[in-house]
Every structure is written in C-alpha cells, then in structure tokens.
C-alpha cells in the first residue's frame, strides 16, 4: 500500500444551532480562522481555497470569491463546489494538492439556513419534476420508501431502525455542542409520530446554522504545522446519476462499489475500522451503509443495530458526535471534525481510546457518494 499523499493538519468549527444576524459567509470565515489557528500557520501561507454553497442558501453564499475577500487571501488555486458536501470537498482538495495546484488548502463551509428559514420542501437531486409528480417534495418521502424496501426484503423492524437514532442520541448527550441532547429511549422513539411512515421525526436531520473548516497539506509537510496530522489513506467515489434507471435504486447498491474501491486501495477492511462516520440525513442511510461497507452482512443491519454495536460501548462506534440526527445539520463537515478529534484523542468523556483508523462516508441521497479512510499514522 502506498503512503498517504495528503493529511489534515487543522480543523475549526463554530457553535451549532442558531446564529442569527450572521451571513453564511461570515460563519464560514469564523470557522476558517479557527482551523488556521489550530494548524498554527498564518493565512498568507494558504495557497488553496475550497468553498461550497449551502443548500437552499441565499445567492452568493459559499462562493470562493466572496469568502476569499473576507479572509483577505489570494490563493493560487480557488474553487467553489455547487454541491460541496464535505467528502467531495476534501477529495477535490487532495486532487489539487496531488496535481501541484496548491500545497496548503483551506476548506471552509458556513450556513445560516435555520435562522434565515430556508425551505427544504423541495425534491432532491436530478429528475425533480418527476419526483414532484409523485409527491416527493422532501427527502423523507423516498427515504421512507427505502426503509420499506429494506423491511420487505429482510424483515427489518421499525424498532431496529430506531436504534440508529437512539444510539446517536446517546453519543450526543456527551457532546456539549450537540443541539439535541435530551435522553431518548427506544420507547420514546416508537412513541414519536410518523413524518412519513415508517420514518419518525428522530429519523430525519434537523436544519441548523453553523460553520466548519479544515486545513489540508502534502503529507511530507506535516511537521511544519502545530497540530497532530491525520493522514488520508484512501479515497473513493461513485455516482448513480441515471437515477430511476438504476436497478433497485432505493437500496443504493452502488455504495458497495465505493467500499470495494477504498478497501482495495488501502489494503484495509471493515475489521480495521475503529470509528465510522456515516452521513445521516436520514437514519435509513446509516442502515444501508452499515451493510454496504461490510460491517455486517447484507440484510442484517437491523439485528446489528438492535444488538447495540453502534451504541456507546459497542463494537463499532458510529457517529460519536451524534451525527446529523442529534448534533447538527452540516453536510457531513462535523462528522469529519469529530473524526479528526477522535483520532487526535481530544473528545473527553466520549473518547474512543486506542482509535487509529476512521471511515468517513457520505452520499448525496440516491445520486452519488464518496468515502475516505483517515489514520493517525501514514501506513
């Protein structure tokens, strides 16, 4: 296995929840300042900038030209991702560094979608006109169908699905920046009303304000930074852009292609992963990814969850920050923030001792996905 080419050498985040009176770009800049402080380098040494547009945001939010001006930097490489969720952004940064377009890249994301009352009552991804005709005006609709499909094929129960949300709430209770920290038992979950059956409110992410940022550099430069480096051992992506033309679209079997690629690339497998950060706009995504990334056999995620493997003290800590279901809605950026902090040993009472390897995985609903494997050592 080849040595890692890139590493994360700085992270930063703002408070999460509601940040009234601040634009998305102002929040992104605050997070960037924290990440630069964590890395220990002056902003003049940043020669790459990657930003992304928050979903349902105001015009101009997340654009590199505006954020660069607010930061007061002139990087030689700068780009904005229209769909700039975290995993895709760090892959672009790694590609830019590997291509020699930049040596030190600052990635930053900020959103005020809660305080600005952004509406998410719209179809997701391509084919939105057709989705609208079916009444799918929110991700909850197709996600509920995906849950029903899993239940039909494998006899998964609502209670088993509920353990995704309950486990993540248990992690969030130990996370001081999490939005939802009140206790939630499986009985509490089952008593919650449906939003779109079989999904309840705890199965769906909240909408929140917040910012997060990352500093990445070449792996051979990590000694120039003050923080403990976290190496990116491997990356993989896969799209499913044909949408409804793809076989068994609801189950998203193409995620297995990402897993196959990244395990082959790194020489690692599910048994080598100490921590899993699985993007969770809905609980169903976690259910599916547990199977496709090989943490349990296909069709057995329900019993795997019910047995408590993802809960505190379980065999596979998943989303130890509480994820998007309990911590905040940050397009997987805070999952990465938590993964880095866990690998550095900075998470206090929820710290997973001895953790050395983490999987950071993301999907854009039914249309594409990306994953990275992070490690404390460049193995």
Order of alpha helices (4+ residues) and beta strands (2+ residues): beta-alpha-beta-alpha-beta-alpha-beta-alpha-alpha-alpha-alpha-beta-beta-beta-beta-alpha-beta-alpha-alpha-beta-alpha-alpha-beta-beta
